[in-house]
């Protein structure tokens, strides 16, 4: 029988303890700021803490680490300075042990870890040097992308509790099992080899080239270079290289270096007379690579590499004087090409101004998507893209950003420009590190390729081509088109600039569109 109070009132059940009690994280337990940020974010995503708790703990986290800082040096700057100091100390030790570093030994790119640029040494050479610092150090492969260049290998090692990343010279293994270094960028040019500015006679030039090879290289690279040098000296009776030398030569990186760079060094042997004085102009003189008596020669490999218009600004100025001022269409096209000859504009700004002026489909689509915002320089492009990729304070996911690139870069309906090559995660990491910067660079590249497409393939390509041909006819020089085949046999042909065909040229990386200025390239004969 229930008591009277049970009959007259509802019974309130005493609260039962929750099955799971989540303890709020202790901000003091985090070893560093980024670890704390990630943990708080993960807990919020899992529902372990509310948004309000997350925000309060986040502020506590900031205050904890800011207490140790100089107010003028935020934590992220302080960490980078500390990292650079540690890296620089290791670089100094390795350099004292003979490791060859790039002129800028440290490299930092968004989305990639800081790394040492030991571009003149191999991984094994670095390993041997590190053993002298600490016998326990071991160089290991890394899955973290550092460089996309085939010229270099990437690796990492641990030292005093810290991970260090490095790039080293890549290797080629021949069929006989010999391992050799790949050539570095411009290593085989006259400047790269350390050639003299002037030589009296071809024999003196050939002898010094051989001396440079013997002092700088080991077998089998030495034999391969001596072989192609002999073929240049005896151009009338050339012989195929031996199998081992051919294997070294025909590595894609090495072949390009010999064809383009070493071709510039041996070109006088293929073009000159025995008693000729040979001059390699000092500095980056426009167009001319070699001087022989009465001849200024630009050496070009058969690949038809590009040249910046800024090198021939004086030719633009002279040609402008010949244009009829009443011919508005021709003047307009000339002014568009002149944008890229203006050295006062950065490479990136010249691309943006060019795309705006020529009204390329890519720029038209971009301005339509941004509500017709003015876009004539890098800052204005960045502001316009901020409107497209930043939504409610958050950037678009990478896959959505690529959809945006496809819309802008595919506006011409002929090809999509600007989408990074598939199979690499570097683009996504770089985008996530700084979305707006990455977007600005990627879209700049798409705009540059769009301009190239309009000039070379658009409805008025003949008019642009005629202007470019007339500008180049003013060059009082020859082009020596030098090339080497897969057997190590040289070929050479010379023509005056006025007899060659040229095209507008723009080539760079999607993530580094200012790497090469827009300019001109020789159209390779079919």
C-alpha positions as CSV (number, residue, x, y, z in Angstrom):
1,X,0.0,0.0,0.0
2,X,1.4,3.4,-1.1
3,X,1.8,6.2,1.4
4,X,-0.6,9.1,1.2
5,X,2.0,11.5,-0.3
6,X,2.7,9.0,-3.2
7,X,-1.0,9.1,-4.0
8,X,-1.3,13.0,-4.0
9,X,2.0,14.0,-5.9
10,X,4.1,12.9,-8.9
11,X,7.3,11.3,-7.8
12,X,10.4,13.0,-9.4
13,X,13.1,10.5,-10.2
14,X,16.5,11.3,-8.8
15,X,19.0,12.1,-11.7
16,X,21.2,9.2,-12.7
17,X,24.8,9.9,-13.4
18,X,25.8,10.1,-17.0
19,X,27.3,7.0,-18.5
20,X,30.2,9.0,-19.9
21,X,31.8,12.1,-18.4
22,X,34.2,14.0,-20.7
23,X,37.0,15.8,-18.9
24,X,37.9,19.2,-20.4
25,X,41.4,19.2,-21.8
26,X,44.1,20.9,-19.8
27,X,45.7,23.7,-21.9
28,X,48.9,23.5,-19.8
29,X,49.4,19.9,-21.0
30,X,50.0,20.8,-24.7
31,X,53.7,20.8,-25.7
32,X,53.2,23.4,-28.4
33,X,50.6,25.7,-29.9
34,X,49.8,23.7,-33.0
35,X,49.3,20.4,-31.1
36,X,46.8,22.2,-28.9
37,X,44.9,23.7,-31.9
38,X,44.6,20.3,-33.6
39,X,43.4,18.6,-30.4
40,X,40.8,21.2,-29.6
41,X,39.5,21.1,-33.2
42,X,39.3,17.3,-33.1
43,X,37.4,17.3,-29.8
44,X,34.9,19.8,-31.1
45,X,34.3,17.8,-34.3
46,X,33.7,14.6,-32.3
47,X,31.2,16.5,-30.1
48,X,33.3,16.1,-26.9
49,X,33.4,19.8,-26.3
50,X,30.9,22.6,-27.3
51,X,31.8,25.5,-29.6
52,X,31.7,27.8,-26.5
53,X,34.2,25.5,-24.6
54,X,36.4,25.3,-27.7
55,X,36.5,29.1,-28.1
56,X,37.4,29.6,-24.4
57,X,40.1,27.0,-24.4
58,X,41.5,28.3,-27.6
59,X,41.9,31.8,-26.0
60,X,43.6,30.1,-23.0
61,X,45.9,28.4,-25.4
62,X,46.9,31.6,-27.1
63,X,47.5,33.3,-23.8
64,X,49.6,30.4,-22.6
65,X,52.0,30.5,-25.5
66,X,52.0,34.3,-26.0
67,X,53.3,34.8,-22.4
68,X,56.7,33.5,-23.5
69,X,56.9,35.7,-26.5
70,X,58.3,39.1,-27.4
71,X,55.2,41.1,-28.4
72,X,56.9,42.1,-31.6
73,X,57.8,38.4,-32.5
74,X,54.6,36.2,-32.7
75,X,55.0,32.5,-31.9
76,X,55.0,31.4,-35.6
77,X,57.8,33.8,-36.5
78,X,59.8,32.8,-33.5
79,X,59.4,29.1,-34.4
80,X,60.6,29.8,-38.0
81,X,63.6,31.8,-36.7
82,X,64.5,28.9,-34.4
83,X,64.1,26.4,-37.2
84,X,66.3,28.4,-39.5
85,X,68.9,28.8,-36.8
86,X,69.0,25.0,-36.2
87,X,69.1,24.2,-39.9
88,X,71.8,26.8,-40.5
89,X,74.0,25.3,-37.9
90,X,73.7,21.8,-39.4
91,X,74.4,23.3,-42.9
92,X,77.5,25.0,-41.5
93,X,78.8,21.7,-40.1
94,X,78.1,19.8,-43.3
95,X,79.7,22.5,-45.5
96,X,82.9,22.2,-43.4
97,X,82.9,18.5,-44.3
98,X,82.7,19.1,-48.0
99,X,79.0,19.0,-48.7
100,X,78.1,21.3,-51.6
101,X,75.1,23.5,-51.1
102,X,73.1,25.7,-53.3
103,X,73.9,29.5,-53.1
104,X,70.7,29.7,-51.0
105,X,71.2,26.6,-48.8
106,X,67.8,26.7,-47.1
107,X,64.5,26.5,-48.9
108,X,61.0,27.2,-47.6
109,X,57.9,26.8,-49.7
110,X,54.3,26.9,-48.6
111,X,53.0,23.4,-48.0
112,X,56.5,21.9,-47.8
113,X,58.9,21.6,-44.8
114,X,62.0,23.7,-44.6
115,X,64.8,21.8,-46.3
116,X,68.6,21.9,-47.0
117,X,69.6,22.3,-50.6
118,X,72.7,20.0,-50.9
119,X,72.3,20.1,-54.6
120,X,76.0,19.4,-55.4
121,X,76.3,16.3,-53.3
122,X,74.6,12.8,-53.2
123,X,72.6,11.3,-50.3
124,X,75.5,8.9,-49.6
125,X,78.0,11.8,-49.4
126,X,75.6,13.6,-47.0
127,X,75.2,10.4,-45.0
128,X,79.0,10.0,-44.7
129,X,79.4,13.6,-43.5
130,X,76.6,13.2,-41.0
131,X,78.3,10.1,-39.5
132,X,81.3,12.3,-38.6
133,X,78.9,14.6,-36.7
134,X,77.0,11.8,-35.0
135,X,77.5,8.1,-35.9
136,X,73.9,7.4,-35.1
137,X,72.4,9.6,-37.8
138,X,70.9,7.8,-40.7
139,X,69.6,9.4,-43.9
140,X,66.2,7.9,-44.8
141,X,63.6,8.3,-47.7
142,X,60.7,10.6,-47.0
143,X,57.1,10.5,-48.2
144,X,56.9,14.3,-47.7
145,X,57.3,16.0,-51.1
146,X,60.1,18.6,-51.0
147,X,60.9,19.0,-54.7
148,X,59.4,18.0,-58.0
149,X,62.7,18.2,-59.9
150,X,64.1,15.0,-61.4
151,X,67.6,16.5,-61.0
152,X,67.4,16.0,-57.2
153,X,66.5,13.3,-54.7
154,X,64.7,14.0,-51.4
155,X,65.4,12.5,-48.0
156,X,65.3,13.3,-44.3
157,X,67.2,12.5,-41.1
158,X,66.8,12.9,-37.3
159,X,69.3,14.8,-35.2
160,X,68.9,15.8,-31.6
161,X,65.2,15.0,-31.6
162,X,64.4,17.0,-34.7
163,X,63.5,16.0,-38.2
164,X,65.6,17.6,-41.0
165,X,64.7,17.4,-44.7
166,X,67.1,17.8,-47.6
167,X,67.4,17.5,-51.3
168,X,70.5,16.0,-52.9
169,X,71.8,15.4,-56.4
170,X,69.9,12.6,-58.1
171,X,71.8,9.6,-59.5
172,X,71.9,7.5,-62.7
173,X,72.8,3.8,-62.6
174,X,74.3,2.4,-65.8
175,X,74.0,-1.2,-67.0
176,X,77.5,-1.9,-65.6
177,X,76.3,-0.9,-62.2
178,X,78.2,2.4,-62.0
179,X,76.3,5.2,-60.2
180,X,76.8,8.8,-61.4
181,X,75.3,12.2,-60.5
182,X,72.8,13.9,-62.8
183,X,73.8,17.3,-64.1
184,X,72.5,20.4,-62.4
185,X,70.8,23.4,-64.0
186,X,73.2,25.2,-66.5
187,X,76.1,23.2,-65.1
188,X,77.5,22.6,-68.6
189,X,77.2,26.1,-70.0
190,X,80.4,28.2,-70.5
191,X,79.7,30.0,-67.3
192,X,78.8,26.8,-65.4
193,X,82.0,25.1,-66.5
194,X,84.1,28.3,-65.7
195,X,85.2,28.9,-69.2
196,X,87.3,32.0,-70.0
197,X,85.7,35.0,-71.8
198,X,88.1,34.8,-74.8
199,X,90.1,32.0,-76.5
200,X,92.6,32.5,-79.3
201,X,91.8,29.6,-81.7
202,X,89.6,26.6,-81.5
203,X,92.4,24.3,-80.3
204,X,92.8,26.4,-77.2
205,X,89.0,26.3,-76.5
206,X,88.9,22.5,-77.0
207,X,91.9,21.9,-74.7
208,X,90.4,24.0,-71.9
209,X,87.0,22.3,-72.2
210,X,88.8,18.9,-71.8
211,X,90.7,20.2,-68.8
212,X,87.5,21.4,-67.2
213,X,85.9,18.0,-67.7
214,X,88.9,16.1,-66.4
215,X,89.2,18.2,-63.3
216,X,85.4,18.3,-62.5
217,X,84.1,14.8,-63.4
218,X,84.7,11.2,-62.8
219,X,84.0,8.1,-64.9
220,X,81.7,7.4,-66.7
221,X,80.4,11.0,-67.0
222,X,84.0,12.1,-67.9
223,X,84.1,9.6,-70.8
224,X,80.7,10.6,-72.1
225,X,81.6,14.3,-72.1
226,X,85.0,13.7,-73.7
227,X,83.2,11.6,-76.3
228,X,80.8,14.3,-77.3
229,X,83.6,16.9,-77.2
230,X,85.6,14.8,-79.6
231,X,82.7,14.6,-81.9
232,X,82.4,18.4,-81.8
233,X,86.1,18.8,-82.6
234,X,85.9,16.2,-85.4
235,X,82.4,17.2,-86.7
236,X,83.2,15.8,-90.1
237,X,83.9,12.2,-88.8
238,X,81.8,11.8,-85.7
239,X,81.3,8.4,-84.1
240,X,78.6,6.9,-81.9
241,X,79.5,6.8,-78.2
242,X,80.1,3.5,-76.4
243,X,77.1,1.8,-74.7
244,X,77.9,3.0,-71.2
245,X,78.4,6.6,-72.2
246,X,75.1,6.5,-74.2
247,X,73.3,5.3,-71.1
248,X,74.6,8.3,-69.1
249,X,73.8,10.6,-72.0
250,X,70.3,9.4,-72.6
251,X,69.0,9.9,-69.1
252,X,66.3,12.5,-69.8
253,X,67.9,15.1,-67.5
254,X,71.4,14.6,-68.7
255,X,70.4,14.6,-72.4
256,X,68.7,18.0,-71.9
257,X,71.8,19.4,-70.2
258,X,74.2,18.2,-72.9
259,X,71.9,19.2,-75.7
260,X,71.2,22.7,-74.5
261,X,73.9,23.7,-72.1
262,X,77.0,21.8,-73.4
263,X,75.8,22.6,-76.9
264,X,76.4,26.3,-76.1
265,X,79.9,25.5,-74.9
266,X,81.0,23.4,-77.9
267,X,79.1,25.5,-80.5
268,X,82.2,27.5,-81.6
269,X,83.9,24.2,-82.4
270,X,81.0,23.3,-84.7
271,X,80.7,26.8,-86.3
272,X,84.1,28.3,-86.4
273,X,87.4,28.1,-88.2
274,X,90.5,26.8,-86.5
275,X,92.2,30.2,-86.1
276,X,89.1,32.0,-85.0
277,X,89.1,34.1,-81.8
278,X,86.2,32.9,-79.7
279,X,84.4,35.1,-77.2
280,X,81.7,34.1,-74.7
281,X,80.1,37.5,-73.8
282,X,80.3,38.1,-70.0
283,X,77.0,38.6,-68.3
284,X,73.5,38.1,-69.6
285,X,73.9,39.9,-72.9
286,X,70.7,39.9,-74.9
287,X,70.5,37.1,-77.5
288,X,74.2,36.8,-78.3
289,X,75.9,33.7,-76.7
290,X,79.1,33.4,-78.8
291,X,81.1,35.8,-80.9
292,X,83.3,34.6,-83.8
293,X,85.1,37.1,-86.1
294,X,82.4,39.2,-87.8
295,X,79.6,37.0,-86.4
296,X,77.3,37.4,-83.4
297,X,75.6,34.1,-82.7
298,X,72.7,33.1,-80.5
299,X,73.0,29.4,-79.7
300,X,69.7,27.5,-79.4
301,X,69.0,23.9,-78.9
302,X,66.5,22.2,-81.2
303,X,63.9,22.3,-78.4
304,X,63.4,26.0,-79.2
305,X,63.7,27.5,-75.7
306,X,62.1,30.8,-75.0
307,X,63.6,34.3,-74.5
308,X,62.0,37.3,-72.6
309,X,60.8,40.2,-74.6
310,X,62.6,42.5,-72.1
311,X,65.9,41.4,-73.7
312,X,64.9,43.1,-77.0
313,X,63.1,46.2,-75.7
314,X,65.3,48.4,-78.0
315,X,64.0,46.4,-81.0
316,X,60.4,47.2,-79.9
317,X,61.2,50.9,-79.7
318,X,62.8,50.9,-83.2
319,X,59.9,49.0,-84.7
320,X,57.3,51.3,-83.2
321,X,58.7,54.2,-85.2
322,X,57.8,52.4,-88.4
323,X,54.1,51.8,-87.6
324,X,51.6,54.1,-89.2
325,X,49.9,55.9,-86.4
326,X,46.6,55.8,-88.3
327,X,46.7,52.0,-88.3
328,X,44.9,51.6,-85.0
329,X,44.5,47.8,-85.2
330,X,48.2,47.2,-85.7
331,X,49.1,49.8,-83.0
332,X,46.8,48.0,-80.6
333,X,48.3,44.6,-81.2
334,X,51.8,46.0,-80.9
335,X,51.0,47.7,-77.6
336,X,49.8,44.3,-76.3
337,X,53.1,42.7,-77.2
338,X,54.9,45.7,-75.7
339,X,53.4,45.0,-72.3
340,X,55.7,42.0,-72.0
341,X,58.8,44.0,-73.0
342,X,58.3,46.5,-70.1
343,X,60.9,45.6,-67.5
344,X,59.2,48.0,-65.0
345,X,56.3,45.5,-64.8
346,X,56.9,42.3,-62.8
347,X,56.4,39.1,-64.8
348,X,53.2,38.4,-62.9
349,X,51.8,41.9,-63.4
350,X,52.7,41.9,-67.1
351,X,50.6,38.7,-67.5
352,X,47.6,40.2,-65.7
353,X,47.8,43.5,-67.6
354,X,48.2,41.6,-70.8
355,X,45.1,39.4,-70.1
356,X,43.1,42.5,-69.2
357,X,44.2,44.4,-72.3
358,X,43.8,41.6,-74.8
359,X,40.4,40.6,-73.2
360,X,41.3,36.9,-73.1
361,X,38.4,34.5,-72.5
362,X,40.0,33.5,-69.2
363,X,40.0,37.1,-67.9
364,X,36.5,37.7,-69.2
365,X,35.2,34.7,-67.3
366,X,37.1,35.7,-64.1
367,X,35.7,39.3,-64.2
368,X,32.2,37.9,-64.9
369,X,32.4,35.6,-61.8
370,X,33.6,38.5,-59.6
371,X,30.9,41.0,-60.6
372,X,33.2,42.8,-63.1
373,X,35.8,43.8,-60.6
374,X,38.8,45.7,-61.9
375,X,41.8,43.3,-62.3
376,X,45.0,44.8,-63.7
377,X,47.6,43.8,-61.1
378,X,48.4,41.1,-58.6
379,X,46.8,42.8,-55.6
380,X,43.6,43.4,-57.6
381,X,43.6,39.7,-58.7
382,X,44.1,38.6,-55.1
383,X,41.1,40.8,-54.0
384,X,38.9,39.4,-56.7
385,X,39.8,35.8,-55.9
386,X,39.2,36.4,-52.2
387,X,35.6,37.0,-53.2
388,X,35.5,33.6,-55.0
389,X,37.4,31.3,-52.6
390,X,36.6,32.7,-49.2
391,X,33.1,32.0,-48.0
392,X,32.0,33.0,-44.5
393,X,35.6,33.2,-43.4
394,X,36.5,29.8,-44.7
395,X,38.3,28.9,-47.9
396,X,36.9,26.5,-50.5
397,X,38.0,22.9,-50.2
398,X,40.8,22.1,-52.7
399,X,38.5,20.0,-55.0
400,X,36.1,22.9,-55.2
401,X,38.9,25.3,-55.9
402,X,40.0,23.1,-58.8
403,X,36.5,23.3,-60.2
404,X,36.9,27.1,-60.1
405,X,40.2,26.8,-62.0
406,X,38.6,24.6,-64.6
407,X,35.9,27.2,-65.2
408,X,38.3,30.1,-65.6
409,X,41.2,28.2,-67.3
410,X,38.8,26.4,-69.7
411,X,37.0,29.5,-70.9
412,X,38.5,29.4,-74.3
413,X,36.9,26.0,-74.9
414,X,40.1,24.7,-76.5
415,X,42.1,23.6,-73.5
416,X,41.9,23.9,-69.7
417,X,44.8,26.0,-68.4
418,X,46.0,26.1,-64.8
419,X,45.0,22.7,-63.3
420,X,48.1,21.1,-61.7
421,X,49.2,17.7,-62.9
422,X,47.4,14.8,-61.2
423,X,49.0,12.3,-58.9
424,X,50.7,14.9,-56.6
425,X,49.5,16.1,-53.2
426,X,51.9,19.1,-53.2
427,X,49.2,21.4,-54.7
428,X,46.6,20.6,-52.1
429,X,49.2,21.1,-49.2
430,X,50.3,24.4,-50.7
431,X,46.7,25.5,-51.2
432,X,45.8,24.6,-47.6
433,X,48.9,26.5,-46.3
434,X,47.8,29.7,-47.9
435,X,44.7,29.4,-50.1
436,X,44.6,33.0,-51.4
437,X,48.3,33.1,-52.4
438,X,48.1,29.7,-54.1
439,X,44.9,30.7,-56.0
440,X,46.4,34.0,-57.1
441,X,49.5,32.2,-58.6
442,X,47.5,29.4,-60.2
443,X,45.0,31.8,-61.9
444,X,47.9,34.0,-63.0
445,X,49.4,31.0,-64.8
446,X,46.0,30.3,-66.4
447,X,45.8,33.9,-67.6
448,X,49.3,33.7,-69.1
449,X,48.5,30.6,-71.0
450,X,45.3,32.1,-72.1
451,X,47.1,35.2,-73.6
452,X,49.5,32.8,-75.3
453,X,46.6,30.9,-76.8
454,X,44.9,34.1,-78.1
455,X,48.1,35.4,-79.8
456,X,49.3,32.1,-81.3
457,X,45.9,30.4,-82.1
458,X,43.3,33.1,-82.1
459,X,41.5,34.6,-85.1
460,X,44.2,37.3,-85.4
461,X,47.2,35.1,-85.0
462,X,48.6,36.1,-88.5
463,X,48.5,39.7,-87.5
464,X,50.4,39.1,-84.2
465,X,52.8,36.8,-86.0
466,X,53.6,39.4,-88.7
467,X,54.4,42.0,-86.0
468,X,56.7,39.6,-84.2
469,X,58.5,38.6,-87.4
470,X,59.1,42.2,-88.3
471,X,60.5,43.0,-84.9
472,X,62.9,40.1,-85.1
473,X,64.1,41.0,-88.6
474,X,65.9,43.9,-87.1
475,X,68.3,41.6,-85.2
476,X,71.8,41.7,-86.7
477,X,72.9,38.3,-85.6
478,X,72.7,34.6,-86.5
479,X,71.0,31.7,-84.8
480,X,73.1,28.6,-84.4
481,X,70.6,25.8,-84.0
482,X,72.7,23.1,-82.2
483,X,71.5,19.6,-81.3
484,X,72.8,16.2,-80.4
485,X,71.1,12.9,-81.2
486,X,70.7,9.8,-79.0
487,X,74.0,8.4,-80.3
488,X,76.0,11.5,-79.3
489,X,76.3,12.9,-82.8
490,X,76.1,16.7,-83.2
491,X,74.2,18.7,-85.8
492,X,74.3,22.4,-86.4
493,X,72.7,24.9,-88.8
494,X,72.9,28.6,-88.9
495,X,70.4,31.2,-90.2
496,X,70.0,34.9,-89.8
497,X,67.3,35.9,-87.4
498,X,65.4,37.5,-90.3
499,X,65.0,34.1,-92.0
500,X,63.5,32.3,-89.0
501,X,60.0,32.0,-87.7
502,X,59.0,33.0,-84.2
503,X,56.1,32.6,-81.9
504,X,54.9,34.1,-78.6
505,X,56.0,31.9,-75.8
506,X,55.0,31.5,-72.2
507,X,56.1,28.6,-70.0
508,X,56.2,28.4,-66.3
509,X,54.9,26.4,-63.4
510,X,51.3,26.6,-62.2
511,X,52.5,27.5,-58.7
512,X,55.3,29.8,-59.9
513,X,53.9,31.7,-62.9
514,X,56.5,34.4,-62.7
515,X,59.4,31.9,-63.1
516,X,59.7,32.9,-66.8
517,X,58.7,36.1,-68.5
518,X,56.5,35.9,-71.6
519,X,58.6,36.3,-74.7
520,X,59.4,34.6,-78.0
521,X,60.7,31.2,-79.1
522,X,62.0,30.0,-82.4
523,X,59.5,27.8,-84.2
524,X,61.2,24.5,-84.8
525,X,61.3,23.5,-88.5
526,X,59.1,20.5,-89.4
